[in-house]
Amino acid sequence: MVLRERGEVSRLGIEPEVVQRVVGQVERSREELIAFLRRLLAFRTESQNPEAGHFLTEADACRDFLAELLQADGFETQRWEARGVTFARHPVLAARLAGSGGGRSIALNGHFDVVPAGDLAAWTRDPWGTDLVDSRLYGRGAVDMKGGIAAMLWAVHCLRQAGFQLRGDVWAHLVSDEEVVGYGSRECVARLPAVDAVIDPEPSNMAVTPATGGLEHLRIEVEGVAAHAGVRYRSLHAGGQGGGGVNAIEKMVKILTALQDLEREWANSRSHPLLPPGFNTLLPGIIMGGNGGGHDGQLNMVTNPGTTPDYCSLEYNVWYYPGERLEDIRQEIEAYVLAVAQTDPWLRQHPPRFTWALRGISFPPAATDAQHPVVQTMAAALERVGVPARVEGATYVTDLSWYQAAGIPGVIFAPGSITQAHAPDEYVDVNRLVEATQALALMLLAWCGYA
């Protein structure tokens, strides 16, 4: 959705000379901003790889580096270690820039952990080398999301350099476990003072993004009966011979086919104005079947196709829309699967088992109304920078969900596309980086108020 009413821009409430002063300050510090991001990208904060023995050392060093910048800009900082997911601990940095009073508060949330670089042969640039080529700054985390962290913190830095004092408090919530669906941001929400709004600078391709879908990981398990492949015919043909086993994989195929039908029904009957049609999908992502029984989705023994499989596990990635309740989604899927099971004599007596929030993956949807002041202020600030303001939904999840679950409105906004994230040759366009920093600085002035 593109904001067409120019009146939204006029309500930003910032004098033209102030806009020029802020925009100019960011532009003049372009090289320093790029250098700051380069330093961030050089830290190898790969949180997803449990064999990355350097992670904690690098994450601690990155946190120290960020704390130094924040303290120099007048922030009070505090640190703690979030509950471990991949590693024994995950460093957290929280910082508060106290306002002069009378303004609205805001949190800037970001994660400085990144996914592994992967196959280095697939990169044409060193993922840790921070090459700048034709306005593209390359490196793992350039858009997801060290580029966003650089933009949000540099926006505050430039406001301070330009002599502005904000009336409302600005918080920085910086975590190192988002890529492993960790607890850092959840702990920030739980233990720090509530704020009036939050900005999460994940890559939104410069769109103002107030909505994301809910995400749930689900495992379905089915049991069968093992038998030698040579007696399979006994379970297929008439005669009442029996003893041919029960193939758990074939039973699971019935469930998989049924859930494909449910997925199509969802696509045709439900929608959301900020998300693409058919976004609410049921992706069968992992299947494990064979002989030997199963536990937690894993086979106890893997043999060969000469034995009828007595176990099958199927894992799903479930997307649903803002406005839908997880409890309703769970009940609908389970009822649908169990209805199919009633049509099969074996499944009727041995119903499938369900595991929700698999491996901790359970993100509530986020949905701030498009007319909310935080959305409109961010959009108006972007317009003042000369970039048309688009209000869209995100087809991925972020830590914005935990703020929304606590009733805190917010938006995702940053340069770069999600298609560049987690991929070889990840990069951020430094021209968009500068524009995003300018827009964020203006947004902070308008939202928090200033002297």
Buried (B, 14 or more C-beta within 10 A) or exposed (E): BEBEEEEBBEEBEBEEEBBEBBBEBBBEBBEEBBEBBBBBBBBBBBBBBEEBEEBBEBBBBBBEBBBEBBEEBBBEBEBBBBEEBBBEBBBBBBBBBEBBEEBBBBBBBBBBBBBBBBEEEEBEBEBBEBBBEEEBBBBBBBBBBBBBBBBBBBBBBBBBBBEBBBBBBBBBBBBBBBBBBBBBBBBBBEEBEEBBBBBBBBBBBBBBBBBBBBBBBBBBBBBBBBBEEEBBEBBEEEEEEEEBBBBBBBBBBBBBEBBEEBBEEBBEEBBBEBBEEBBBBBEBEBBBBBBBBBEEBEBEEEEEEEBBBBBBBBBBBBBBBBEBEBEEBBEBBBEBBBEBBEEBEBBEEBBBEBBBEBBEBBBBBBBBEBEBBBBBBBBBBBBBBEBEBBBBBBEBBBBBBBBBBEEBBBBBBBBBBBEBBBBBBBBBBBEBBBBBBBBBBBBBBBBBBBE
